């Protein structure tokens, strides 16, 4: 189930701050919105921006960003709610278990953890369900195992 893809790790806290702020301001280049950027921004939002209710606002934040860089949020591309919610749950679980305290160290440890793997949501969802239109458009309950909670 796991992949051999090695994540691109962050070097400085400032890079993660810039990524998170750029996401919120819709000021990132489209090419910067990688898997690592998604997880770095998620952890940054959870730990550095308590003023943002990630559960209520993450869909709008990512959809707005996608649109700002010429992307489309439809049945086949753009924002994917169930994948996003799975990674938010994974980031919260990771934060509840990690001893890392620095932002860069935490983000890099998340990227190297099981919760940071590109296929982590497939531990909970069958491929057919996860990549279905309903799972993209809204949150669907996993069919293989419940998402962990922190």
Secondary structure, DSSP 8 states (H G I E B T S, - for coil): ------------HHHHHHHHHHHHTT-S-GGG--HHHHHHHHHHHHHH-TTS-HHHHHHHHHHHHHHHTT---SSSSS--HHHHHHHHHHHHHHHHH----SHHHHHHHHHHSGGGSTTGGGGTS-HHHHTSHHHHHS----SSS-----
